[in-house]
Amino acid sequence: MSMITGAIVKRQERVAGYSRLTLQAEAVALNSRPGQFLHVRCGDTLDPLLRRPISIHAVDREKGEITLLYRVAGKGTALLSEKKEGERISLLGPLGRGFSMPAGTGGICVVAGGIGIAPLYFLLRELSRRKIYAAAFLGAPTGRQLICADEIKELGHTVFPATDDGSAGFHGTVAELFDLYSRIPADGCGGGGRHAGQPEPPGKPPFEMVYACGPKGMLKEVCEILSQANINGEIAFEERMGCGLGACLSCVCKTVDAEKGFRYRRTCVDGPVFPAGEVIWD
Amino acid sequence: MKCGQEPNLAVNVGGIRMKNPVTTASGTFGFGREYSSYLDLNRLGAVTVKGITLEPRAGNPVPRIVETPAGVLNSIGLQNPGVDRFLEEALPFLAAYNLPVIVNIAGDSVKDYAGLAARLDRAAGVAGLEVNVSCPNVKKGGMLFGCDPAATAEVTRAVKSSTDKPVIVKLSPNVTSITAVAEAAARAGADALSMINTLLGMAIDVRSRRPVLGNVMGGLSGPAVKPVAVRAVWQVYREVPLPIIGMGGITTAEDAVEFILAGAAAVAVGTASFINPPVAVEVLEGIEKYLCENGIGDVNELVGAAHRY
């Protein structure tokens, strides 16, 4: 981890309230793992004051480039989305603990709600590089906001879309879709699947490992499904953050603790990825 | 402009000898280790660590932080591992550095503060104690010690009688007369004062129509509070003959110099470390440059200089 400045290498792509930003930042490109984030200085003045934690969406190790995908949601991200090619941005990172790579050969899936796809796409790229293919459940309010689906298909994964308004894929939440799918018996139908030239494991239930990121309500539902079905999972957690270095104790996540019942752990250094069974949802 | 002779930066804050006047504000710098890969801790005049209580504290529910214009509201709830684990796990890391460690202490009762002071009095590697009096006095219906001159004096006396180490009392700005509280701390034996702690504030989410912070109210810090802090240092410097560590929104060397001119013998960098982790060293270098450019041979000459205009 370090503090560096990265130059924007191409024009930001904006789709449906999201923005995709590519920066030249060799050290970050070489040292990042899926699930890690950068603490980004969005403006140059005292308002907005704090950095913004933004997931690493993809890296190109050869070119030394990194891509961030973020939702334009407030003052900081609005300023960031206006930055032009060539402008330099102060970055801290890569920060935090990322996802662990699957250990066995069982089915793998990811569940992404909205902008939750940002870190999971990086994970899917890494899985694909290791010839591991997953079922990718993507949820969004509308079909237009369903981002990254084509890129994920190109990586060899199988995409299962869900939209709140039913304009694309399953009409309902991504957690509901995942729940239905994960109940399909081992020899049942379903996507993911084994394709010629694609070694296992397929993204078919029973799942050995589930990775999720999205709004808290969705993560809570996914964790409940995992707990009932006794499936291992990891979730990337989001919380309002201060320093990003583990010092200020702002961004804590309530987690189980055998001795004390619960313990607040820091999303920035102990997370943002936590084992699904460790998070306590109040 | 190049300096002919390097200015003296060393200061003595109530018996704590610092090689320069820059320290860190408690709660913004963890136990130092968190920042150790972003700056050379040895460059600092002192490190002031996160507030410690006798027993471990879990802290407040989230959200614990919210940004406001040029500021930050926080309500962490003193999450800390307790004094024993602090001494076992956090302090040894800092002992490897050549810098005074100031330990911020907090409690629910006068007895808590005295107990902490006694426990830390025996700890090698602790240069001084900073007493956070902005805590509710559980026995007196939750009124903050620091809002009452008599309660501040009582805590100060209890700490002083439990340790031989220098005692700094950290003053709250959420009072009618900060000078009255400062005088009470001075009469009770404080060796130095630090000011200001955060300003009580809150923010409401207009979409959910609920307070943003889990604990409803929190402490405001950052550049937004700087004029309030400079004013507080100015007022107390005129009335109370104790060295002051000035803090509240310092992000640049100019901000630090402003505090020194108002009467601060040393300064602490707080919230700015969140945005720019090596900022404390940048502030130090800027102070040195300011002294050089203005032909001032000793930083101590600058303390309170604005009162002599």
Interface residues (C-beta under 8 A of the other chain):
Chain A: M1 S2 M3 R41 L46 D47 P48 L49 L50 R51 L92 E239 R240 M241 G242 C243 G244 L245 G246 A247 C248 L249 S250 C251 V252 C253 K254 K260 F262 R263 Y264 V269 D282
Chain B: G27 T28 F29 G30 E34 Y35 S37 Y38 K50 A58 G59 P61 V62 P63 R64 I65 V66 E67 P69 A70 G71 V72 N74 I76 Q79 G222 P223 T251 T271 S273 F274 I275 N276 P277 P278
